[in-house]
Amino acid sequence: MIPGLFEKKNRIKQFCALLIASSLIVSCGSSKNVASKKNTSTKSVAKAENLRKLDSKFDGKVSRSINDVLKDAEKYLGTPYKFGGNTSSGFDCSGFTVKVFEENDFSLPRRSSDQAEAGKNIDIKDVKPGDLLFFATAGGSRVSHVGIVHDIGSDGEVRFIHASTSKGVMISSLNEKYWNKAYLHAQRVL
């Protein structure tokens, strides 16, 4: 064997593995902090870490159709992450939103970057359950993750349900440092 060929092949394999892993992270983000209880507020954490104020003023009732969307989303809590997945055996972020909205007779584009153009752009202070939130999980301004607003706390905390690469379908908060920094904008599609 030619000297150094083995090492070169190993470096190529390592590079390919790193490239694949990074594309998975960029495709739908990940979550480092998890808000696991519905009544847990991360507002004090947001203030302590000097994060952006990403609160909603919504305090109204949610329509029956939006409640149906949220119930359908909740039934997938704990479903694992699967790149390109859009079934109950595994979801990526946009596959999850497509499936949930499809179950409620509403069609969304397949890619999160295309979903970010659907509907009407809204200010974070106006978001309500059922709206879509978009993130740039790799930094910059390129949409790479999407979630559905799940609920708004009495203090304005915005919580969303999404398929994260690390924990699968889960509920997170915009007051978590990772999501606060990655947040781009919101869209109303319903």
C-alpha positions in Angstrom: 0.0 0.0 0.0 1.2 3.5 -0.8 2.4 5.3 2.4 -0.1 7.8 3.7 -3.0 6.5 1.6 -4.7 4.9 4.6 -4.5 8.1 6.6 -5.8 10.1 3.7 -8.8 7.7 3.3 -9.5 8.0 7.0 -9.4 11.8 6.8 -11.9 11.8 3.9 -14.2 9.5 5.8 -14.1 11.7 8.9 -14.7 14.8 6.7 -17.7 13.1 5.1 -19.1 12.1 8.5 -18.7 15.6 9.8 -20.3 17.1 6.7 -23.3 14.8 7.1 -23.7 15.5 10.8 -23.5 19.3 10.2 -26.1 19.2 7.5 -28.5 17.4 9.9 -28.0 20.1 12.5 -28.4 22.9 10.0 -31.5 21.3 8.5 -33.7 21.5 11.7 -31.7 22.9 14.5 -31.2 21.4 17.9 -32.1 22.3 21.5 -29.7 22.6 24.3 -32.2 23.7 26.9 -35.5 22.0 27.3 -38.6 23.5 29.0 -40.4 20.3 30.0 -43.2 21.5 32.2 -46.1 23.6 30.8 -46.2 25.9 33.8 -42.4 26.5 34.0 -41.5 30.0 33.1 -38.1 30.8 31.7 -38.7 34.5 31.8 -36.2 35.1 34.6 -33.6 33.1 32.7 -34.1 35.4 29.7 -33.6 38.5 31.8 -30.5 37.0 33.5 -28.9 36.2 30.2 -29.8 39.5 28.6 -31.7 37.9 25.7 -34.1 39.6 23.3 -37.6 40.3 24.6 -39.6 37.9 22.5 -43.0 38.0 24.2 -46.5 38.0 22.9 -49.4 40.1 24.1 -51.9 37.5 23.1 -54.2 36.6 25.9 -57.3 35.6 24.0 -59.1 32.4 23.3 -58.0 30.0 20.7 -60.4 28.9 18.0 -61.6 25.3 17.7 -59.6 24.8 14.5 -56.4 26.0 16.1 -57.1 23.8 19.1 -57.4 20.8 16.7 -54.1 21.7 15.1 -52.4 21.8 18.6 -54.0 18.6 19.7 -52.7 16.9 16.6 -49.2 18.3 17.2 -49.3 17.2 20.9 -50.0 13.6 20.0 -46.6 13.4 18.4 -44.7 14.6 21.5 -41.7 12.3 21.9 -41.6 11.1 18.3 -37.9 10.9 17.3 -36.2 13.2 14.8 -35.6 11.7 11.4 -34.0 13.7 8.6 -36.5 14.0 5.8 -39.1 12.3 8.0 -42.8 13.3 7.8 -44.5 10.3 9.6 -45.2 9.2 13.1 -42.0 7.0 13.0 -39.9 10.2 12.7 -40.0 13.8 11.7 -37.8 16.6 10.7 -39.0 20.1 11.6 -40.8 20.9 8.4 -42.1 17.4 7.9 -43.7 17.8 11.3 -45.5 21.1 10.5 -46.6 19.7 7.1 -48.1 16.6 8.7 -49.9 18.4 11.5 -51.4 21.0 9.2 -52.2 18.4 6.5 -54.2 16.5 9.2 -56.3 19.7 9.5 -56.8 20.1 5.8 -54.2 22.8 5.3 -51.3 22.5 2.9 -47.9 23.9 3.6 -44.7 23.7 1.4 -42.4 20.9 2.4 -39.2 23.0 3.2 -39.0 25.3 6.2 -37.5 28.1 4.0 -40.6 27.9 1.8 -43.0 27.7 4.7 -41.3 31.0 5.9 -42.8 32.7 2.8 -46.4 31.3 3.3 -49.1 33.3 4.9 -48.6 36.7 6.5 -45.5 37.9 8.4 -46.4 39.0 11.9 -44.6 40.7 14.8 -43.6 38.5 17.7 -45.8 40.5 20.1 -48.8 39.5 18.0 -48.2 35.8 17.7 -50.9 33.4 18.9 -51.1 29.6 19.1 -51.0 28.0 15.7 -48.6 30.6 14.2 -45.3 29.4 12.7 -41.9 30.5 14.1 -38.8 30.4 12.0 -35.1 30.1 13.1 -31.6 30.3 11.8 -30.0 27.6 13.8 -26.6 27.9 12.0 -26.5 31.7 12.5 -27.0 34.3 9.9 -30.5 34.8 8.4 -31.1 31.6 6.4 -34.2 29.8 7.7 -33.3 26.3 8.9 -35.9 25.4 11.5 -39.7 25.9 12.1 -42.0 25.3 15.0 -45.7 25.9 15.8 -46.6 28.3 18.6 -48.1 26.1 21.2 -49.1 28.5 24.0 -48.5 32.0 25.4 -47.8 32.2 29.1 -49.5 34.8 31.3 -46.2 36.7 31.3 -46.1 36.7 27.5 -43.6 33.7 27.2 -44.0 32.1 23.8 -43.7 28.3 23.8 -43.6 26.3 20.6 -43.8 22.7 19.5 -41.3 21.4 17.0 -39.2 18.4 15.9 -35.7 19.1 17.3 -32.7 17.0 16.2 -31.7 16.3 19.8 -35.0 15.4 21.4 -37.5 14.8 18.6 -41.0 16.4 18.9 -41.0 18.6 22.0 -42.1 21.9 23.4 -39.5 24.7 23.8 -39.6 28.4 24.8 -38.3 31.5 23.0 -36.9 32.5 26.4 -34.3 29.6 26.1 -31.0 31.1 25.1 -30.5 28.9 22.0 -33.9 29.6 20.5 -33.9 33.2 21.5 -30.7 33.8 19.6 -31.8 31.7 16.6 -35.3 33.3 16.2 -35.9 35.1 12.9 -39.6 35.8 12.4 -43.2 34.5 12.7 -45.8 33.8 10.0 -49.6 33.4 10.3 -50.9 30.7 8.0 -54.3 30.0 9.6 
